[in-house]
Amino acid sequence: MTLRRRALSLLTVFSTVLLFIATGLWVRTFFADERLWVMKGRGTQRVWSVLDIRWSGDFAHALFVRTNDMTSFRLHPAPVGWTVADVEVLCETHPPSPQGLTSWVWWDHYVDYQSGRVPPGSRAEVWRFQFRPWLPILPLAVLPALWLRRFIIARRKRREGLCLICGYDLRATPGRCPECGSEAALREPARLSVTEP
């Protein structure tokens, strides 16, 4: 097996594993809406960096916010015991949301100025990327589908006694394919037959 074929096989296995994970996460959206927050505060000005990951039936999103006013992030309920130096991880599970099919992928970036909040001049800078939770299944299914197609074709060729490379009929030439020169080892091994004495 060449290095290129080995790398493609490894990539196919990796893609298949990710396909099962993405499918499982999508099926999970029929039963629960999950949200994960990772928050870190730094500096004396209490600038917060927040990563918000939501996986639901309606959409999945990854949201990154930098803000000096955590009330702008609208966490419900607000966690207690935050300290500036700590990293906080929160997870929520809610009833499932509807399975939306309209927009597939969208993203945006904006700065939300919070007037009337404390401290004055509060702002939140937001980067957001959203997509339908079933969308990752499509590209991850390509390599496993190609591998399955190749496996079915090779199995059919072996059963019919054809060369795996070019499809030439090898029943009359058991040693080597006269068309493309491939070895007989590429074909299915000959079955042992028991002869009567």
C-alpha positions in Angstrom: 0.0 0.0 0.0 1.4 3.3 -1.0 1.8 6.3 1.3 -0.8 8.2 -0.6 -3.4 5.4 -0.3 -2.5 4.8 3.4 -3.1 8.6 4.1 -6.4 8.5 2.2 -7.5 5.4 4.2 -6.6 7.2 7.5 -8.4 10.3 6.4 -11.5 8.2 5.5 -11.5 6.5 8.9 -11.2 9.9 10.6 -14.0 11.3 8.4 -16.2 8.4 9.3 -15.6 8.9 13.0 -16.4 12.6 12.7 -19.5 11.7 10.7 -20.8 9.5 13.5 -20.1 12.2 16.0 -21.8 14.9 14.0 -24.8 12.6 13.3 -25.1 11.8 17.0 -25.0 15.5 17.9 -27.6 16.3 15.3 -29.9 13.5 16.6 -29.3 14.9 20.1 -30.9 18.2 19.0 -34.2 16.4 18.7 -34.1 15.8 22.5 -32.2 18.7 24.0 -30.9 22.2 23.4 -27.4 22.5 24.9 -25.2 25.5 25.6 -21.7 25.8 26.9 -19.9 29.0 28.1 -16.2 29.3 28.7 -15.4 32.7 30.3 -12.1 34.3 31.3 -11.6 37.7 32.8 -8.2 39.5 32.6 -6.6 42.8 33.6 -7.6 45.4 36.1 -10.2 46.8 33.7 -12.1 43.5 34.0 -12.2 42.7 30.3 -14.0 39.4 29.8 -13.5 37.0 26.9 -16.5 34.6 26.5 -16.8 31.7 24.2 -20.5 30.6 23.8 -21.2 27.4 22.0 -24.8 26.4 21.4 -26.0 23.2 19.7 -29.8 23.1 19.1 -32.3 21.9 16.5 -32.8 25.4 15.2 -29.1 26.3 14.7 -25.7 25.7 16.1 -23.4 28.6 16.8 -20.0 29.6 18.1 -20.0 33.1 19.6 -16.9 34.9 20.8 -17.4 38.1 22.9 -15.0 40.5 24.4 -16.7 42.9 26.8 -16.2 45.0 29.9 -19.8 44.5 31.1 -21.0 40.9 31.6 -24.6 42.1 32.0 -24.5 42.7 28.2 -24.0 39.0 27.7 -27.4 38.2 29.3 -26.6 35.0 31.1 -29.6 33.6 32.8 -29.2 32.9 35.6 -26.0 35.0 36.2 -23.3 32.8 37.7 -22.1 33.7 41.2 -18.5 33.8 42.5 -16.8 35.1 39.4 -13.2 36.3 39.8 -11.2 38.0 37.2 -8.3 35.5 37.2 -10.5 32.4 36.9 -11.8 30.6 33.9 -15.5 29.7 34.4 -17.2 26.9 32.4 -21.0 26.7 32.5 -23.3 24.3 30.7 -27.1 24.4 30.3 -29.6 22.0 28.8 -33.0 23.1 27.7 -36.0 21.4 25.9 -35.3 21.0 22.2 -35.9 23.9 19.8 -37.6 23.5 16.3 -35.6 21.9 13.5 -35.0 24.9 11.2 -34.3 24.4 7.5 -34.3 27.9 6.1 -30.8 29.5 6.2 -27.8 27.1 6.2 -24.8 29.2 7.3 -24.5 32.8 8.5 -22.0 34.9 10.4 -21.5 38.4 11.7 -19.4 40.7 13.7 -20.6 43.7 15.6 -19.9 46.0 18.5 -22.8 46.5 21.0 -22.5 49.7 22.9 -24.4 49.4 26.2 -25.7 52.9 27.0 -27.0 53.5 30.5 -25.0 50.5 31.9 -22.4 50.4 34.7 -19.6 51.1 34.0 -20.3 53.9 31.6 -19.3 53.2 28.0 -19.8 49.5 28.3 -19.3 47.7 25.1 -19.3 44.1 23.8 -17.5 43.1 20.6 -19.0 40.0 19.2 -17.9 37.5 16.5 -20.5 34.9 15.6 -20.7 32.0 13.3 -23.9 30.0 13.0 -25.0 27.0 11.0 -27.6 24.3 10.9 -26.6 21.3 13.1 -27.1 18.8 10.3 -24.8 20.7 7.9 -21.4 19.1 9.1 -22.8 15.7 8.2 -22.8 16.5 4.4 -19.0 17.0 3.8 -18.1 14.3 6.4 -20.1 11.8 4.4 -18.2 12.2 1.1 -15.1 10.1 1.9 -17.0 7.2 3.6 -19.4 7.2 0.6 -16.6 7.0 -1.9 -14.9 4.2 0.1 -18.1 2.3 0.3 -18.7 2.6 -3.5 -15.1 1.5 -4.2 -15.5 -1.5 -1.8 -18.8 -2.6 -3.5 -17.3 -2.3 -7.0 -14.2 -4.3 -6.0 -16.3 -7.0 -4.4 -18.4 -7.3 -7.5 -15.2 -7.6 -9.7 -13.8 -10.3 -7.5 -17.0 -12.3 -7.6 -17.1 -12.1 -11.4 -13.4 -12.9 -11.8 -12.5 -9.4 -13.2 -9.3 -7.5 -12.8 -9.6 -4.9 -10.0 -7.6 -2.3 -11.9 -9.0 -2.4 -15.4 -12.0 -4.8 -15.3 -10.5 -7.3 -17.8 -11.9 -10.9 -17.6 -9.2 -13.0 -15.8 -10.9 -16.4 -15.8 -8.7 -17.6 -18.7 -5.5 -15.9 -17.4 -5.1 -16.7 -13.7 -1.5 -15.4 -13.2 -1.5 -11.8 -14.4 -3.9 -9.5 -16.1 -2.9 -9.3 -19.8 -4.6 -5.9 -20.2 -2.9 -3.8 -17.5 -0.2 -6.3 -16.1 -1.5 -6.3 -12.5 -0.6 -9.3 -10.3 -3.0 -12.1 -9.5 -2.7 -11.3 -5.8 -5.1 -8.4 -6.4 -7.8 -10.9 -7.2 -9.7 -13.1 -4.8 -7.7 -16.1 -3.7 -8.7 -19.3 -5.4 -10.9 -21.6 -3.4 -9.5 -25.0 -2.4 -11.5 -28.0 -3.9 -11.5 -31.5 -2.5 -11.2 -34.2 -5.1 -12.3 -37.7 -4.6 -9.6 -40.4 -4.8 
